[in-house]
Amino acid sequence: MSRPYPFREGMNVAWDLVVWRSDHERVEIAVLDREDILQVRGCFDRGDDVWMYNVYPVPTTLLPRIADLVAAGQLDLKLQYCIEARQELPDGEVWFPESGELPPGHVPPP
């Protein structure tokens, strides 16, 4: 019996807006949801990664638009921001394909 793929169409995924500080410290600024990503994903060169399951640097020109989505307020244009996907399943469970089962797309890391 095969389970349905839980990340189809960008479902059960959260996208973290993170910044890398000069001391190589990763700082999470905000969590973006599916509706937020729908507003900005067209501004990224995603190739065939429709739902941005990989890590994407945020172009400086897009920062004002991203800032409008987050409650953190102004973003520092001198810092490098990225959007990183992760699983967000009910009860914090982590999904992996069964042995021999190939998912029809990328499985975001937990």
Secondary structure, 3 states (H helix, E strand, C coil): CCCCCCCHHHCCEEEEEEEECCCCCEEEEEEECHHHHHHHHHHCCCCCCCCCCCEEECCHHHHHHHHHHCCCCCCCCCCEEEEEEEECCHHHCCCCCCCCCCCCCCCCCC
